[in-house]
Structure formats: C-alpha cells, structure tokens
Amino acid sequence: MKHVQDTTTLYNGVKMPWLGFGVFKVKDGDEVVHAVKTAIQAGYRSIDTAKAYNNETGVAQGIRESGVAREDLFITTKVWNSDQGYESTLAAFEASMERLELEYLDLYLIHWPVKGKYKDTWRALEKLHKEGRIRAIGVSNFQIHHLEDLMIDATIKPAVNQVELHPLLIQSELREYCNKHQIQIEAWSPLGQGHLMDHPLLKDIAAKYSKSPAQVILRWDLQNGIVTIPKSVTPERIRANADLYDFELTSEEIEQINGLNENKRFGSDPDNFNFKISR
C-alpha cells in the first residue's frame, strides 16, 4: 500500500479502497458537505455513511460538489435495525439511494445482527445485488456465530464485515475467521474514539517516525490487512489521516501494538445491545 487510493480486491472481484472516510456523528448540512469534500480533495475515494447517521443527503451534496466522477468513488451505506426484514429493507434501500442520489451502490451493509430479522434482510440484499443495484453486500457488527448462521441459508456470502476494531480490541479470532472465508474486515472507530491518543507506546512509536499516534494506528490497520475508515471534521486531521504512506511499522512494533489488546469496547456489544440506540 503506497497511496491513499490503493485498493483491496473483495472475493467477488470488486476493488475497495483500504482507506475510507467515515461520517458517523457528522451533522447533516454544511458540516458533512464540507467534510466529504475535504476528504475527497485529500485523495479519499471511499465514503462510509448509514441511514442511522441521518446525513446521507449531505454526503450526496459533498460528493456532487467534489467534482470527482461517480465511477471513481466507493460509497457505502447501511440498512438500519428498524428497517430490517425483506420488504422493509428493499424500501429502505430505495430511500437511501434517493437521498444519496445514486444509480448504484458500491457496498450495502446490515448495520447490526438483529435477531430474527437479519436473514430476511440478507435475502433482500442478495436480490439487490443480483439485480446489479449493489456491487458488493456485507454486514456490520457480526460475530462469528452470526456469520455462521447467516451463511447456512445465504446464496451469496458477505464480502465485508465492518466491526469495532482498534488496538484495545484487536478481534483476532474474528479476523482469522473472516480471512479464512475471504470476508474483508473493516474497522469502525479505528482510533478508539480518541482514547488511545495519549498511550505511551503509541506516542513513542509516533515520535520515531515523526507521525501522530492516530497515524500509527491507521498504519497498523493497513499493515494488518484491515480496511479502515477514520472520521474527522477537521480539515487538518482529515488530511493527516491520509498521510500514511511514507513510513512502515516493523513487525516488532506491530506485535507491541497487538499486545495492547484488552477486548475493550467503546461501542455496543453485538451479543448484548439495544438495537434502537446502537451505533
């Protein structure tokens, strides 16, 4: 990986950028429009939103005003928990596409594994994928047992599993499982919601390379084969989060960062969550 627009190839042949831009909790309107435009101008080509973020309309405006051709972008959104089910997912997809002003979507994810609903939701995603409306379909916040259950009946396996992942929650078993099944792992909250910025180890490694702890973490993601989607509304940080290609962590440093794992979540636990309020 030598450039912000370098890609991984999903098992179905679709190319997905290793580095994307997340817009969780970015306000619709000027804030998200400006953030998306800034990210695209900084070289990002992958934008990750969701129905639940309530900013798909602003994301669309930011994309439109960026001046970058649609085919050069990779756009992800997600079906929210209250919309899950077969017919309701199809309707939710159409509503998201209208807000995003898109003819097709690059990646559509089931936001959370809502018990008793995610299999019907997946059937809807399979239908949309087979119709050419979505280039790749996947899931978010799925544990191994959710994936195993889903794939019992699925005719298309998930291409991506987007989960909370950072040095305090390295998700080793899940990553190994997904790698075995050619499911690309993607990290949300890769910076641990800011809780890792003062960690002595990360600060020491950052100083060695004249980088920030955030840049060290994102580089750790990339060298571990993890697609990552940092979020910021500050232009300087948006640009800095993409400045990851002039240094490389040693294998020892990667292992030291792996050793920070505490299985610590800052978001909800997929096995014990309130689907009405989870991220």
Summary of the structure (lengths in Angstrom):
residues: 279
radius of gyration: 17.7
end to end distance: 29.5
largest distance: 53.6
contacts: 943
relative contact order: 0.14
helix: 42%
strand: 17%
